[in-house]
Structure formats: structure tokens, C-alpha cells
């Protein structure tokens, strides 16, 4: 498995004072230098952390891959078509949420999702759909033309250490197996941390884990380089 580091919360801290520190571009470079295979940024509709200028800067400066998380918003779609990141991950988005609270309902809006991602696919951008690990959502995702799904690991992460853990873990494992049987590649992320990430090794064929909050949180105490190195060590 590879590690993709989400640097959104470096931008959150920067924006708290409205200045330029900490530097998002420098954070991305430190992540790359210490084992990250890709850099993830979520350009939210309200621009609460990552800004337009951040993604334009990163696409020109990072040496690995830029994964752009985005909602089904036409203005952000246009930015993606302009910068042509290595990949995009389509996520649901609600203005009032603190963080992404669930997977994209691909099954309930199959035609809309398929139509939205078509120009991105035509531009040569890899498309991933961030979904809950259910049979319905996996099968719908396979119909859209997307090459990847990213399984929402939030329920597993919250259940870790409790009686519900095994049930939530099996949902991930079964969804991954189904997705791969349908020709989809599988990533995972949300809520994964240094304590619960080891179980992802039990899911065959996972390509990449996208992790942000726990890495940035650890970096406050240890530095970003050590925080990335430790997570890379755990998922290898």
C-alpha cells in the first residue's frame, strides 16, 4: 500500500491567522521527501482551508501526484480540467459539516455522477469515487466509468476497539473484494490513525490510504517529517 497525505489542515492553521504560515507548499514537499506517494487537497466549495491558488501552486511544484478532492461543482470541475491533476476524488459536501461525514450517493444519482466525471476522464484524469462500503454503492460506481473507489473508513475508525469493529471492518473487506471483481481499483481513507491503520493490511489489493488529520495532529508534537515517516512505516 502507498500513503497519500492530505494537507488540508496545514491550510486550516494558516487561515486561522490569515497569513502565509505554515506554508502549504513546503508541507507538501516535506511529505514527499519522507515517503508520501501523493498529496491530497480538498478544494471545498466554501474554500475553508485549501484555496484555488494552493492547487495551482502545488500542481507546478510537487514531484509526486496531486489528488484533488472535490464536490460536484462546476467551478471546481473547471479548475480540475485546467490544472489536470493526476487524480480527482469526488466527495459529497455539506456546508455545515466539520469534515466529510459520509460517502457519495452514487447509486442515487448515477446519471449525474456519470455525466459529471466524463469530461474529467476524457481529459486523462484518473477518477475516484468516495463511497460508503456497501454493495449498492460499489456496483453503481462500477457503472460510471470511474477507475477507482475510495472506501469511507470513518465507521470502522469510530468502531475501532469496540464490539462493532469487526462488523465495520468486514464491510470494508467485502466492498473491496466486490469492487476489484468489477474491475475497480480501491483506495481507502477517513479517520485512519496510527492505532487503527494496521488492519488495512487485512484487505487484499488496497492501493493507497489517504490520511490527513492524524498525521498533521502528530506533527504538532513530532514534526511533519517524523509523522509521515511513521505512517509510511505502519502501512508498508
C-alpha positions, 0 to 999 in steps of 0.5 A: 500500500502507498500513503497519500497525505492530505494537507488540508489542515496545514491550510486550516492553521494558516487561515486561522491567522490569515497569513502565509504560515505554515506554508502549504507548499513546503508541507507538501514537499516535506511529505514527499521527501519522507515517503508520501506517494501523493498529496491530497487537497480538498478544494471545498466549495466554501474554500475553508482551508485549501484555496484555488491558488494552493492547487495551482501552486502545488500542481507546478511544484510537487514531484509526486501526484496531486489528488484533488478532492472535490464536490460536484461543482462546476467551478471546481470541475473547471479548475480540475480540467485546467490544472489536470491533476493526476487524480480527482476524488469526488466527495459529497459536501455539506456546508455545515459539516466539520469534515466529510461525514459520509460517502457519495450517493452514487447509486442515487444519482448515477446519471449525474455522477456519470455525466459529471466525471466524463469530461474529467476522464476524457481529459486523462484524469484518473477518477475516484469515487468516495463511497460508503462500503456497501454493495449498492454503492460499489456496483453503481460506481462500477457503472460510471466509468470511474477507475477507482473507489475510495472506501469511507473508513470513518465507521470502522475508525469510530468502531475501532476497539469496540464490539462493532469493529469487526462488523465495520471492518468486514464491510470494508473487506467485502466492498473491496473484494466486490469492487476489484471483481468489477474491475475497480481499483480501491483506495481507502481513507477517513479517520485512519490513525496510527492505532487503527491503520494496521488492519488495512493490511487485512484487505487484499489489493488496497492501493493507497490510504489517504490520511490527513488529520492524524498525521498533521495532529502528530506533527504538532508534537513530532514534526511533519517529517517524523509523522509521515515517516511513521505512517509510511512505516505502519502501512508498508 
